[in-house]
Amino acid sequence: MLAVVFVCAAGQARAMEAGVLRVCADPDNMPFSNDKGEGFENKLAKLIADRLDLKLVYTWFPEDTGYVPNTVGENACAMVMGYAQGTGLIEDSNPYYYASYVLITRADDAALDGVISLSDPRLKSKRIGLVARTPPASILAMHGLIANAKPFDARSGESQSAIAQKMIAEIVSGELDAGLLWGPIGGYYAALSDVPLNVVPLVKERAGPATFYPITLGIRPNEPQFKHQVNKVLAENADEILAILEDYDVPVLDREGHLLTTEGAAPAVQ
């Protein structure tokens, strides 16, 4: 369960340090971020800091702790990268992209060509990898697909990146017929495969939990001017942000679930 740390005046002062944009991010969570600045959230943080003429400083935290980084307390930060909209735990920026879970299959697997929903009967008896306790797991159960599924447990101590790489390796080898991953992770690691893979956003599910979400930045509360400044940067640099995401093979969607590219919206998935 997500949790928030208690307020600490010293930490609040640290977050509001003059001339500094202090960002909370994971030090080892590609393609999102790492302590070498190689992730797309690192690139976005730098873009925002540059546009606001602030020095970018990180407070590192591992996302697998399950904690929301504190924006007002000890180890405080002004902004949290890649925050799912609507949790109510901290302020949200406007969404800067929309993402979904994805279905990954081998491009040469004619039996699953064109599958765009977990309700497709062609998935019956298929070996499907999934991350335990994620929304697609519940949808698989609804469609009677759990018996042949292989769960990967994020609580095993492995990072999300390690789980994604292992799952994709098993799709490539044929041990799995398909896999279900969070879109930014799945798209990034699928693109690194030597074997061509299809990455299909799951935006056509008609029942079960949501698989499609607006992604925002977590913003320090009670700072409306700062929030306005961040939203202005996001709006004015939308094309550059999309290009950054494309560089990492993130399947970026519009609010209707259509794939976006720097060339415009791709044809809708039927």
C-alpha positions in Angstrom: 0.0 0.0 0.0 1.2 3.5 -0.8 2.2 5.6 2.2 3.3 9.2 2.9 6.0 10.2 5.4 5.1 12.8 8.0 6.0 16.5 7.6 9.4 17.7 8.7 10.1 21.4 8.7 13.8 20.9 7.9 12.9 18.8 4.9 10.4 21.3 3.7 13.1 24.0 3.7 15.3 21.7 1.7 12.6 21.2 -0.9 12.2 24.9 -1.3 15.9 25.7 -1.6 16.3 28.8 -3.8 17.4 28.2 -7.4 17.0 24.4 -7.1 14.5 21.9 -8.6 14.7 18.9 -6.3 13.3 15.8 -7.9 12.5 12.4 -6.4 13.4 9.5 -8.8 14.5 5.9 -8.7 18.3 5.4 -9.1 17.9 2.1 -10.9 14.7 1.9 -12.9 15.3 2.0 -16.6 13.8 3.1 -18.9 12.4 5.7 -16.4 15.4 6.8 -14.5 18.8 6.0 -13.0 21.5 7.7 -11.1 23.5 8.2 -14.4 20.7 10.3 -15.9 20.0 7.9 -18.7 16.2 7.4 -18.4 13.4 9.4 -20.1 12.3 10.8 -16.7 15.8 12.1 -16.2 15.6 13.8 -19.6 12.2 15.3 -18.7 13.4 16.5 -15.3 16.4 18.2 -17.0 14.1 19.8 -19.6 11.8 21.3 -16.9 14.8 22.5 -14.8 16.3 24.2 -17.8 13.1 25.9 -18.8 12.6 27.1 -15.2 16.2 28.2 -15.0 16.8 26.0 -12.0 19.6 23.6 -10.9 18.4 20.0 -11.1 19.1 18.0 -7.9 17.9 14.5 -7.1 16.7 12.8 -4.0 16.9 9.1 -4.9 14.4 6.5 -3.7 13.7 3.0 -4.9 10.1 2.7 -6.2 9.8 -0.9 -5.1 9.6 0.3 -1.5 6.0 1.1 -2.2 6.3 4.6 -0.7 5.2 7.8 -2.3 8.2 10.1 -2.1 7.5 12.9 0.4 7.2 16.3 -1.2 7.0 18.2 2.1 8.9 16.2 4.7 12.4 14.7 5.3 14.2 14.0 2.0 11.6 16.3 0.5 11.4 17.0 -3.2 9.5 19.5 -5.3 8.5 17.0 -7.9 8.0 13.3 -8.3 8.6 11.8 -11.8 6.0 9.5 -13.4 3.2 9.8 -10.9 -0.2 8.2 -11.7 -2.9 10.8 -11.8 -5.6 10.8 -9.2 -4.2 9.1 -6.1 -4.9 12.1 -4.0 -1.7 11.6 -2.0 0.1 14.5 -3.5 -0.7 17.2 -6.1 -0.8 16.2 -9.8 0.5 18.1 -12.8 -1.5 17.9 -16.0 -0.9 14.6 -17.7 2.2 14.6 -19.9 1.5 11.3 -21.5 -1.0 8.4 -21.5 0.1 4.9 -21.2 -1.4 1.4 -20.9 -0.4 -2.2 -20.2 0.7 -4.0 -23.3 0.5 -7.4 -24.8 3.8 -8.6 -26.2 4.1 -11.5 -28.8 6.6 -12.6 -31.3 6.0 -10.9 -34.7 6.3 -14.3 -36.5 3.5 -15.9 -34.4 0.7 -16.0 -36.9 -1.6 -17.6 -34.4 -1.7 -14.4 -32.3 -1.4 -11.9 -35.1 -4.0 -9.1 -34.6 -4.9 -9.9 -31.0 -5.8 -6.6 -29.3 -7.7 -7.7 -26.2 -7.4 -10.3 -23.5 -10.9 -11.5 -24.4 -9.7 -12.8 -27.7 -10.4 -16.6 -27.8 -7.0 -17.2 -29.6 -5.4 -16.7 -26.2 -7.1 -19.8 -24.8 -4.4 -22.4 -23.8 -1.6 -19.9 -24.5 1.3 -19.5 -22.1 1.1 -15.9 -20.9 3.6 -14.1 -18.6 2.2 -11.5 -16.2 3.3 -9.5 -13.2 1.4 -10.7 -10.2 -1.2 -8.4 -8.7 -1.3 -6.1 -11.7 -4.6 -5.2 -13.5 -4.0 -7.6 -16.4 -3.7 -10.5 -14.0 -7.3 -9.8 -12.8 -8.5 -9.6 -16.4 -6.8 -12.9 -17.3 -8.6 -14.5 -14.4 -12.0 -13.1 -15.6 -11.4 -14.8 -19.0 -10.2 -18.1 -17.6 -6.6 -17.7 -18.8 -4.8 -18.1 -15.4 -4.3 -21.8 -15.5 -1.6 -21.6 -18.2 -0.3 -18.2 -17.2 3.2 -17.7 -15.6 3.2 -15.0 -12.8 6.4 -13.0 -12.1 6.3 -11.7 -8.6 7.5 -8.1 -8.1 7.9 -8.8 -4.4 10.6 -11.4 -5.1 13.3 -8.7 -4.8 13.8 -8.4 -8.5 13.3 -5.0 -10.1 10.6 -4.3 -12.6 13.3 -4.0 -15.2 14.8 -7.4 -14.4 11.3 -9.0 -14.5 10.6 -7.4 -17.9 13.8 -8.6 -19.4 13.3 -12.1 -18.1 9.7 -12.2 -19.4 10.7 -10.9 -22.8 13.6 -13.5 -23.0 11.0 -16.2 -22.4 8.8 -14.9 -25.2 11.7 -14.8 -27.6 12.7 -18.3 -26.7 9.2 -19.7 -27.1 8.8 -20.6 -23.4 6.0 -18.1 -23.3 3.6 -17.3 -26.1 2.9 -13.8 -24.9 3.6 -11.4 -22.0 1.8 -8.6 -20.2 3.9 -5.6 -19.0 3.4 -1.9 -18.2 3.8 -0.1 -21.6 6.9 2.0 -21.1 8.8 -1.0 -19.7 7.5 -3.4 -22.3 8.0 -1.1 -25.2 11.6 -0.3 -24.2 12.8 -3.8 -23.6 10.9 -5.3 -26.5 12.7 -2.9 -28.8 16.1 -4.2 -27.5 15.2 -7.8 -28.5 17.1 -9.4 -31.5 13.8 -11.1 -32.4 11.0 -8.8 -33.7 8.2 -8.5 -31.2 4.7 -7.0 -31.4 3.7 -4.6 -28.7 0.0 -4.0 -28.5 -1.5 -1.4 -26.0 -4.4 -2.9 -24.1 -7.0 -0.2 -24.6 -9.9 -2.4 -25.7 -10.7 -4.2 -22.5 -14.4 -4.0 -21.8 -14.4 -5.4 -18.3 -12.2 -5.5 -15.2 -9.8 -3.0 -13.8 -8.4 -0.1 -15.9 -5.4 -0.8 -18.0 -4.9 2.7 -19.4 -3.8 5.7 -17.3 -2.8 9.4 -17.6 0.7 9.9 -16.3 1.5 13.1 -14.4 4.2 14.6 -12.3 3.7 14.6 -8.5 3.9 18.2 -7.4 4.6 19.7 -4.0 1.3 20.7 -2.4 0.1 24.3 -1.7 2.4 25.7 -4.4 -0.1 26.8 -7.1 2.4 29.1 -8.8 5.0 26.3 -9.1 2.3 23.9 -10.4 1.3 26.5 -13.0 4.9 26.9 -14.1 5.4 23.1 -14.5 2.1 22.8 -16.4 3.2 25.6 -18.7 6.5 23.9 -19.5 4.6 20.6 -20.2 2.2 22.3 -22.6 4.8 24.4 -24.4 7.2 21.5 -24.9 4.7 18.7 -25.7 6.4 17.8 -29.0 9.8 17.6 -27.4 8.5 15.5 -24.6 6.8 13.1 -27.1 10.1 12.9 -29.0 11.9 11.9 -25.8 9.4 9.2 -25.1 9.7 7.9 -28.6 13.4 7.6 -28.2 12.8 5.0 -25.5 10.1 3.2 -27.5 7.4 4.1 -25.1 3.9 3.4 -26.7 2.5 6.9 -26.1 -1.3 7.2 -26.4 -3.7 10.1 -26.5 -6.6 10.3 -24.1 -8.8 8.1 -26.4 -6.1 5.4 -26.5 -4.8 6.0 -30.0 -1.1 5.7 -30.5 0.8 9.0 -30.9 3.9 9.7 -32.9 5.8 12.9 -33.7 4.1 12.6 -37.1 0.7 12.7 -35.4 -1.9 10.1 -34.3 -1.5 6.6 -35.6 -4.6 4.8 -36.9 -6.8 3.6 -34.1 -6.7 0.0 -33.0 -9.9 -1.6 -34.2 
